[in-house]
Amino acid sequence: MAKKTRTDLYLDCPCGARSPVFQGKDSKWFGRYINCGRLTFWFNSMLAERLKYGGRLCPHNPEVRDCKNGKTSFCELCRTRVFVPGYINVSPS
């Protein structure tokens, strides 16, 4: 089982919740919102530095598409992925 470490960073969700950011043993970073179940993850530690200094994780707003069990988006520039479980209503921003 992979060990995760909580960081001092937080992600803001469109639902209004905040999620703590965790770093996995294998250099994966992720945040999961308890309110809506949205999961955001990435592999680049430089993106975590962006959050540390007040920037947005991904400023590009990639398209949200249907996938098995929900919706997903992927930014090819930032290499971030977001998964939204199927029971959440996602409206375009």
C-alpha positions as CSV (number, residue, x, y, z in Angstrom):
1,M,0.0,0.0,0.0
2,A,1.4,3.4,-1.0
3,K,2.0,5.9,1.8
4,K,0.7,9.4,1.4
5,T,1.9,12.6,3.2
6,R,-0.3,15.6,3.7
7,T,1.2,18.9,2.6
8,D,0.3,22.5,3.7
9,L,-1.3,23.1,0.3
10,Y,-5.0,23.3,-0.6
11,L,-7.0,23.2,-3.8
12,D,-10.3,25.1,-4.4
13,C,-13.2,23.2,-5.9
14,P,-16.0,24.6,-8.1
15,C,-18.4,23.3,-5.5
16,G,-17.0,25.7,-2.9
17,A,-15.0,23.1,-0.9
18,R,-11.3,23.1,-0.2
19,S,-9.2,19.9,-0.4
20,P,-5.8,19.3,1.2
21,V,-3.1,18.2,-1.2
22,F,-1.3,14.9,-0.5
23,Q,2.0,13.7,-1.9
24,G,2.2,10.0,-2.6
25,K,5.3,7.8,-2.0
26,D,5.9,7.6,-5.8
27,S,5.8,11.5,-6.4
28,K,2.2,11.6,-7.2
29,W,0.3,14.6,-6.0
30,F,-3.5,14.6,-5.5
31,G,-6.4,16.2,-3.8
32,R,-9.9,14.7,-3.2
33,Y,-12.9,16.9,-2.2
34,I,-15.0,15.3,0.5
35,N,-18.2,17.3,-0.5
36,C,-18.4,16.3,-4.1
37,G,-15.9,13.4,-4.6
38,R,-13.9,15.2,-7.3
39,L,-10.3,13.9,-7.6
40,T,-7.5,16.0,-9.0
41,F,-4.0,14.5,-9.6
42,W,-0.7,15.3,-11.2
43,F,3.0,14.1,-11.2
44,N,5.0,17.4,-11.5
45,S,6.2,18.9,-8.3
46,M,6.6,22.3,-10.0
47,L,2.8,22.5,-10.1
48,A,2.7,22.1,-6.3
49,E,5.1,25.1,-6.2
50,R,2.5,27.1,-8.2
51,L,-0.1,26.4,-5.5
52,K,2.4,27.2,-2.7
53,Y,2.8,30.8,-4.1
54,G,-0.9,31.4,-4.7
55,G,-1.2,30.4,-8.4
56,R,-3.8,28.1,-9.9
57,L,-2.9,24.5,-10.5
58,C,-4.1,24.6,-14.1
59,P,-5.2,27.9,-15.6
60,H,-6.2,26.4,-19.0
61,N,-9.7,25.0,-18.1
62,P,-9.6,21.8,-20.2
63,E,-12.8,20.4,-21.6
64,V,-14.7,18.0,-19.3
65,R,-15.8,14.8,-21.2
66,D,-17.9,11.8,-20.3
67,C,-16.0,8.7,-19.2
68,K,-16.9,5.5,-17.5
69,N,-18.5,6.2,-14.1
70,G,-18.4,10.0,-14.4
71,K,-16.6,12.8,-16.2
72,T,-12.9,13.6,-16.7
73,S,-10.6,16.3,-18.0
74,F,-6.9,16.3,-18.9
75,C,-4.7,19.3,-19.5
76,E,-1.9,18.4,-22.0
77,L,0.1,21.4,-21.0
78,C,0.0,21.1,-17.2
79,R,-0.4,17.3,-17.3
80,T,-3.2,17.4,-14.7
81,R,-6.2,15.1,-14.6
82,V,-9.6,15.7,-12.9
83,F,-12.2,13.0,-12.3
84,V,-15.7,13.8,-11.3
85,P,-17.9,10.9,-10.1
86,G,-21.1,10.3,-12.2
87,Y,-23.4,11.5,-9.5
88,I,-22.1,15.1,-9.7
89,N,-23.6,17.6,-12.1
90,V,-20.7,19.4,-13.9
91,S,-21.6,22.6,-15.6
92,P,-19.1,24.4,-18.0
93,S,-17.3,27.4,-16.5
